[in-house]
Amino acid sequence: MTATSFDLDWAKFRRNGFLELGPRLSDSDRLAVLEHFDKLDASDRIPPGYQAQYDEQGETRRLRKLRRLLWNDKKLFAPILHRMGALDLAETLIGPSAVVILHAAFLKPARIGTHVAPHQDQALWDRHLPGSFNMWCALTDVSPANGGLHGYPGSHVHGVIEHRDDPDHPWHETLSYKVPELAERHDFLLKPGDAAMWESTFVHGSEPNTSDEDRRGMVVVFADSAAANFRERDVMTLDQVRSLAAAGAATESR
Ligand SMILES: O=C(O)CCC(=O)C(=O)O
């Protein structure tokens, strides 16, 4: 499979730290992913490789986050990452040394979905991964009405900012204390299948979901395996994911 070059406003990306990419995921792929997550949400035996986290209230327990999607289900996710252009985007921005380091779902369930406090991804990693970026894809509508997704334009230029313990956020240290000093918040307004991308020092987060509809998103993170000191082992190269995608396509056409 050959790479398609992405013609995007890279100057804007460098300036703001993020870009909205418009529609990237087809409805059929999106519905396949949602069906997969629905099955896992209904199951009390999720494979431990997904490192499932839950939002809970009273009797209700719903999936909040799943990790390592590609590693857990290569057959489903490799062709989808290929078709949504994630691999080509990584090749355009980073080059052929780009690798997938993370692939996760943020599933913010209706009524009980909790917030993701403002943070920089790079600050939560224990190693510096220069040039890394996220491609986040909406699986449902995404707007402030359902907890949405937001970020702070230009926040990436400060490099990694000190994160602090946050009593309101059990999942990780946050930048809640810093928000008043950041530029005006940008709320992403995404239709199902739309995607956005951001640099790993771009400050972003989301609010609780008080609506009656789930707000679901899937994120894939790429880093440059040719960067100095790169020592991630459990990664997938673009060629590996493309071969898995090609193998999936061959099976489907049989
Ligand atoms: O989907 C969300 O609510 C947060 C996403 C996020 O923090 C991430 O993709 O790094």
PDBQT file of the ligand as one rigid body, heavy atoms in Angstrom, charges set to zero:
ROOT
HETATM    1  O1  LIG A 301     -11.580  12.141  24.639  1.00  0.00    +0.000 OA
HETATM    2  C1  LIG A 301     -11.361  12.805  25.649  1.00  0.00    +0.000 C 
HETATM    3  O2  LIG A 301     -12.252  13.169  26.388  1.00  0.00    +0.000 OA
HETATM    4  C2  LIG A 301      -9.953  13.178  25.998  1.00  0.00    +0.000 C 
HETATM    5  C3  LIG A 301      -8.972  12.754  24.957  1.00  0.00    +0.000 C 
HETATM    6  C4  LIG A 301      -7.562  12.843  25.400  1.00  0.00    +0.000 C 
HETATM    7  O3  LIG A 301      -7.225  13.325  26.447  1.00  0.00    +0.000 OA
HETATM    8  C5  LIG A 301      -6.532  12.318  24.498  1.00  0.00    +0.000 C 
HETATM    9  O4  LIG A 301      -6.857  11.770  23.437  1.00  0.00    +0.000 OA
HETATM   10  O5  LIG A 301      -5.335  12.470  24.835  1.00  0.00    +0.000 OA
ENDROOT
TORSDOF 0
